[in-house]
Amino acid sequence: MKNTVSKKNSMVVIFVFGGIYAVVALLLPRLHYFRHTPLSLWIQAINYIVLGIVGMIVFRNMIKEGVNQWKAHTVKNFLWLMGAFVANIILSNLSALPLAMFYPNYVSVNDNSVAEVAAILPIPVLFLTFGILGPVTEEFIFRIIPIKNGKRIPVVIRIIVASLLFMILHMHELTPQELLYNLGMFVTGIIYSVAFIKTKNATIPLLIHLLNNAPALMLMLLQTA
């Protein structure tokens, strides 16, 4: 009985914070007069920190299980990690071809925001949010929760919907150009999801995401130098 109540409480926490995440991270930063303001960036940073910590608490058993899988099947997990990481680089670059064909001179808002973010947020906050808890939060919400739960819905549908939402999160404008620019995020969502399903190891998509964010994080840190 206690386990049932505990699971229900965990789901309540997930949905409450998930709702906060959806409103704050998806809607507010995309308002024209609110986009990339210091307040917007600080809200997103705090949002990532809080949700990342909550996620690690709620899914601590899955993380522990993933660590144990690394100990038991190190080579298998390493091959999946590197294979998915390389596949993501290749397929994400291929997904950029439509943008290059139709809008060769397009520059995303995201390209201009790196310097702004680096100038506003302190280095420890940058490292914590974009380097660790940002990827952790996104993986919990867009991979682990939809794939682990909602089993009445076919897993393919769950992966596609979650990956579309993951792509929309990274769009700064609702335009065809921005859609094509972020098509790689949809591809990334598919790859991370498949890696999670095949390995049944929650740390795999988490680690791939951390690796994938490392270059952008380094660029931000260099902007502060």
C-alpha positions as CSV (number, residue, x, y, z in Angstrom):
1,M,0.0,0.0,0.0
2,K,2.8,2.4,0.9
3,N,4.5,1.7,-2.4
4,T,1.3,2.5,-4.3
5,V,0.9,5.8,-2.4
6,S,4.6,6.6,-3.0
7,K,4.2,6.1,-6.8
8,K,1.1,8.2,-6.9
9,N,2.9,11.0,-5.1
10,S,5.8,10.8,-7.5
11,M,3.5,11.1,-10.4
12,V,1.8,14.1,-8.9
13,V,5.3,15.7,-8.5
14,I,6.2,14.9,-12.1
15,F,3.0,16.4,-13.5
16,V,3.0,19.5,-11.4
17,F,6.6,20.3,-12.2
18,G,6.1,19.2,-15.8
19,G,3.3,21.8,-16.0
20,I,5.5,24.5,-14.6
21,Y,8.2,23.5,-17.1
22,A,5.9,23.6,-20.0
23,V,4.6,27.1,-19.2
24,V,7.9,28.6,-18.2
25,A,10.3,27.0,-20.6
26,L,8.1,26.8,-23.6
27,L,5.8,29.8,-23.5
28,L,7.4,32.7,-21.6
29,P,10.8,32.7,-23.4
30,R,8.9,32.9,-26.8
31,L,7.0,36.0,-26.0
32,H,8.4,38.7,-28.3
33,Y,9.1,41.3,-25.5
34,F,10.3,38.6,-23.1
35,R,12.7,36.6,-25.3
36,H,16.3,36.5,-24.2
37,T,15.9,39.1,-21.5
38,P,17.9,38.6,-18.3
39,L,14.7,37.7,-16.4
40,S,13.8,35.1,-19.1
41,L,17.2,33.5,-18.9
42,W,17.3,33.4,-15.1
43,I,13.8,31.8,-15.0
44,Q,14.9,29.1,-17.4
45,A,18.1,28.5,-15.4
46,I,16.3,28.2,-12.1
47,N,13.7,26.1,-13.8
48,Y,16.3,23.6,-15.1
49,I,18.0,23.5,-11.7
50,V,14.8,22.7,-9.8
51,L,13.4,20.2,-12.3
52,G,16.8,18.5,-12.7
53,I,17.1,18.0,-9.0
54,V,13.5,16.8,-8.6
55,G,14.0,14.4,-11.6
56,M,17.1,12.9,-10.1
57,I,15.3,12.3,-6.8
58,V,12.1,10.9,-8.4
59,F,14.1,8.6,-10.8
60,R,17.0,7.8,-8.5
61,N,16.3,4.1,-8.7
62,M,16.5,4.1,-12.5
63,I,19.8,6.0,-12.4
64,K,21.2,3.5,-9.8
65,E,20.0,0.6,-12.0
66,G,21.7,2.3,-15.0
67,V,25.0,2.6,-13.1
68,N,24.7,-1.1,-12.2
69,Q,24.2,-2.0,-15.8
70,W,27.4,-0.2,-16.7
71,K,29.2,-2.3,-14.1
72,A,27.7,-5.5,-15.4
73,H,27.8,-4.7,-19.2
74,T,30.5,-2.0,-19.6
75,V,31.4,-2.8,-23.2
76,K,27.8,-3.1,-24.4
77,N,26.8,0.2,-22.8
78,F,29.9,2.0,-24.1
79,L,29.2,0.8,-27.7
80,W,25.6,2.0,-27.5
81,L,26.7,5.3,-26.0
82,M,29.3,6.0,-28.7
83,G,27.2,4.5,-31.5
84,A,24.2,6.7,-30.7
85,F,26.5,9.7,-30.2
86,V,28.1,9.3,-33.6
87,A,24.8,8.5,-35.3
88,N,23.3,11.6,-33.9
89,I,26.1,13.7,-35.3
90,I,25.8,12.2,-38.8
91,L,22.0,12.2,-39.0
92,S,21.6,15.7,-37.4
93,N,24.0,17.1,-40.1
94,L,22.0,15.3,-42.8
95,S,18.8,16.8,-41.4
96,A,20.3,20.3,-42.0
97,L,20.3,19.8,-45.7
98,P,16.7,21.0,-46.3
99,L,17.5,24.2,-44.6
100,A,20.7,24.7,-46.7
101,M,18.7,24.0,-49.8
102,F,15.7,26.3,-49.2
103,Y,17.1,28.9,-46.9
104,P,20.9,29.0,-47.4
105,N,21.4,32.3,-45.7
106,Y,19.2,31.8,-42.7
107,V,20.6,32.6,-39.3
108,S,18.6,31.3,-36.3
109,V,17.9,33.4,-33.2
110,N,19.7,30.7,-31.3
111,D,22.9,31.5,-33.1
112,N,22.9,35.0,-31.8
113,S,21.8,34.1,-28.3
114,V,24.9,32.2,-27.1
115,A,26.9,35.4,-26.4
116,E,23.8,37.0,-24.7
117,V,23.4,34.0,-22.4
118,A,27.1,33.9,-21.6
119,A,27.1,37.6,-20.8
120,I,24.1,37.4,-18.4
121,L,24.5,34.2,-16.5
122,P,27.5,33.5,-14.2
123,I,29.9,30.7,-15.1
124,P,28.7,28.3,-12.3
125,V,25.1,28.8,-13.4
126,L,26.0,28.2,-17.0
127,F,27.8,25.0,-16.2
128,L,25.1,23.7,-13.9
129,T,22.2,24.5,-16.2
130,F,23.5,23.9,-19.7
131,G,26.1,21.4,-18.8
132,I,24.3,19.2,-16.3
133,L,20.8,19.8,-15.1
134,G,19.5,21.2,-18.4
135,P,20.2,18.0,-20.3
136,V,19.0,15.9,-17.3
137,T,15.7,17.8,-17.1
138,E,15.0,17.4,-20.8
139,E,15.8,13.7,-20.8
140,F,13.5,13.1,-17.9
141,I,10.6,15.0,-19.5
142,F,11.1,14.0,-23.2
143,R,12.5,10.5,-22.9
144,I,12.2,8.7,-19.6
145,I,8.7,9.8,-18.6
146,P,6.9,9.3,-22.0
147,I,8.7,6.0,-22.8
148,K,8.5,4.5,-19.3
149,N,4.8,5.5,-18.8
150,G,1.8,5.7,-21.0
151,K,2.1,2.1,-22.1
152,R,-1.4,2.1,-23.6
153,I,-0.1,4.3,-26.3
154,P,2.2,2.5,-28.9
155,V,5.8,3.2,-28.2
156,V,6.4,4.6,-31.7
157,I,3.7,7.2,-31.2
158,R,5.2,8.2,-27.8
159,I,8.7,8.5,-29.3
160,I,7.4,10.7,-32.2
161,V,5.3,13.0,-30.0
162,A,8.0,13.4,-27.4
163,S,10.6,14.1,-30.1
164,L,8.4,16.7,-31.7
165,L,7.9,18.4,-28.4
166,F,11.7,18.3,-27.8
167,M,12.2,20.0,-31.2
168,I,9.5,22.6,-30.4
169,L,11.3,23.4,-27.1
170,H,14.4,24.5,-29.0
171,M,12.5,26.6,-31.6
172,H,12.7,30.3,-30.9
173,E,10.2,31.3,-33.6
174,L,7.2,29.5,-35.2
175,T,8.5,29.8,-38.8
176,P,9.3,27.3,-41.5
177,Q,12.9,28.4,-41.4
178,E,13.1,27.8,-37.6
179,L,11.3,24.5,-38.1
180,L,13.9,23.3,-40.6
181,Y,16.7,24.7,-38.5
182,N,15.6,22.5,-35.5
183,L,14.8,19.4,-37.5
184,G,18.0,17.9,-36.1
185,M,16.4,18.1,-32.6
186,F,13.6,15.8,-33.8
187,V,16.2,13.4,-35.1
188,T,18.2,13.6,-31.9
189,G,15.0,12.8,-29.9
190,I,14.4,9.7,-32.0
191,I,18.0,8.5,-31.5
192,Y,18.1,9.1,-27.8
193,S,14.7,7.3,-27.4
194,V,15.9,4.3,-29.4
195,A,19.1,4.1,-27.3
196,F,17.0,4.2,-24.1
197,I,14.6,1.5,-25.3
198,K,17.3,-0.9,-26.6
199,T,19.6,-0.6,-23.6
200,K,16.9,-0.1,-20.9
201,N,19.5,2.1,-19.3
202,A,18.4,5.7,-18.4
203,T,22.0,6.9,-18.1
204,I,22.6,6.3,-21.8
205,P,20.5,9.1,-23.2
206,L,21.6,11.3,-20.3
207,L,25.2,10.8,-21.1
208,I,24.7,11.3,-24.9
209,H,22.9,14.5,-24.2
210,L,25.7,15.7,-21.9
211,L,28.3,14.9,-24.6
212,N,26.1,16.6,-27.2
213,N,25.8,19.8,-25.1
214,A,29.5,20.0,-24.3
215,P,30.6,22.0,-27.4
216,A,27.9,24.6,-26.9
217,L,28.8,24.8,-23.2
218,M,32.5,25.4,-24.0
219,L,31.5,28.1,-26.5
220,M,29.5,29.8,-23.8
221,L,32.3,29.6,-21.3
222,L,34.8,31.0,-23.9
223,Q,32.4,33.9,-24.5
224,T,32.8,34.8,-20.8
225,A,36.6,34.8,-21.0
